[in-house]
Amino acid sequence: MKQLIRPELQGQEAYRRPILRFLTASRFFSLISQDAVWFSRLGALEDQFEGRMLDPTKRRLQSESRRWEKTFPHPEHRRQLREVADRNERDGRDMLAVNCWFADRTESVEMWQTYVGSAEGVAIESSCELLVRNLAHQ
């Protein structure tokens, strides 16, 4: 089976905690009929902070880039290295796709309104463990 999650995360309680996905009924039936899972491009999400690196991660990546600069004599290569953290973040928003779930034990009126609105809807309950197990068999 393909490894979809780091092994050290699998033993954590959060890995088995219920998560919810809110969908309009029409989207739900469309996904069922196509035997599909919907992923959105990260940059298409309204929240512009989605996919941003945490400051410590970004600083570490910038530090690593500075260490490598001395091995590249060409100024253009050095400039590219200095920009790698920002480019990684920006390109990730264009290239990465996500499937968003609500990590709580109870349903949320706000999530219903955000993802379903006034249409009829469906709330799917799962866990990271079940999603990984099922996606690994695709």
C-alpha positions in Angstrom: 0.0 0.0 0.0 1.3 3.5 -0.9 2.3 5.6 2.2 0.0 8.6 2.3 0.7 9.9 5.8 3.8 9.9 8.0 3.8 6.9 10.3 4.3 8.9 13.4 1.0 10.7 12.8 -1.0 7.5 12.5 -0.8 6.8 16.3 -2.1 10.2 17.3 -5.7 10.6 18.6 -6.4 13.3 16.0 -5.8 10.7 13.3 -9.0 8.9 14.4 -11.0 12.0 15.4 -14.2 12.6 13.5 -14.0 15.1 10.6 -16.9 16.5 8.6 -17.3 17.5 4.9 -20.2 19.7 3.9 -21.5 19.5 0.4 -24.6 20.5 -1.6 -26.8 17.5 -2.4 -26.1 18.0 -6.1 -22.3 18.0 -5.7 -22.6 14.9 -3.4 -24.6 13.0 -6.0 -22.3 14.1 -8.8 -19.3 12.8 -6.9 -21.0 9.5 -6.1 -22.1 9.0 -9.7 -18.5 9.7 -10.9 -16.9 7.7 -8.0 -14.8 10.8 -7.4 -13.3 13.0 -4.7 -13.3 16.8 -5.2 -10.0 18.7 -4.8 -9.7 22.5 -5.2 -6.6 24.3 -6.3 -5.2 25.9 -3.1 -5.0 29.3 -4.8 -8.7 29.2 -5.7 -9.7 29.2 -2.0 -10.9 32.5 -0.6 -8.6 32.4 2.4 -5.3 33.8 1.1 -3.4 32.4 4.1 -4.2 28.8 3.2 -1.0 27.1 2.1 1.3 29.7 3.7 4.4 28.5 5.4 4.7 29.0 9.1 7.4 31.6 10.0 9.8 29.1 11.5 9.6 26.9 8.4 10.1 29.8 6.1 13.1 31.1 8.1 14.7 27.6 8.1 14.2 27.3 4.3 15.7 30.8 3.8 18.7 29.8 6.1 19.3 26.7 4.1 19.2 28.7 0.9 21.8 31.1 2.2 24.1 28.2 3.1 23.9 27.0 -0.4 24.6 30.4 -2.0 28.4 30.1 -1.7 28.4 27.0 -3.8 26.8 28.9 -6.8 29.2 31.5 -8.3 26.7 32.9 -10.7 24.7 35.9 -9.3 21.5 34.8 -11.0 21.6 31.4 -9.3 22.2 33.1 -5.9 19.2 35.4 -6.5 17.0 32.4 -7.3 18.2 30.6 -4.1 17.3 33.7 -2.0 13.8 33.6 -3.5 13.2 29.9 -3.1 11.0 30.2 0.0 8.7 32.8 -1.5 8.5 31.0 -4.8 7.8 27.7 -3.1 4.8 29.2 -1.2 3.5 31.1 -4.3 3.9 28.1 -6.7 2.3 25.8 -4.1 -0.9 27.8 -4.2 -1.0 27.4 -8.0 0.0 23.7 -8.1 -1.4 22.0 -4.9 -4.9 20.7 -4.6 -6.8 20.2 -1.3 -9.9 18.5 0.0 -11.2 20.5 3.0 -12.8 18.9 6.0 -14.1 20.4 9.3 -12.2 19.0 12.3 -14.9 18.9 15.0 -17.1 16.4 16.7 -20.3 18.3 16.0 -21.8 20.0 13.0 -21.5 23.7 12.5 -24.1 26.2 11.3 -21.3 28.3 9.9 -20.0 25.4 7.8 -23.4 24.6 6.5 -23.9 28.2 5.5 -20.5 28.5 3.9 -20.5 25.2 1.9 -24.2 24.5 1.4 -26.0 27.8 1.7 -29.7 27.6 1.2 -29.5 24.4 -1.0 -30.2 21.0 0.3 -27.0 19.5 1.7 -25.1 16.5 3.0 -22.6 16.3 5.8 -20.2 13.4 5.5 -18.5 12.1 8.6 -15.1 10.3 8.4 -11.6 10.4 9.9 -8.1 10.9 8.6 -7.6 7.2 9.2 -10.6 6.2 7.0 -9.8 8.7 4.3 -6.2 7.5 4.0 -7.2 3.9 4.1 -9.7 4.4 1.3 -7.6 6.7 -0.9 -4.7 4.3 -0.7 -6.8 1.6 -2.4 -7.6 3.8 -5.4 
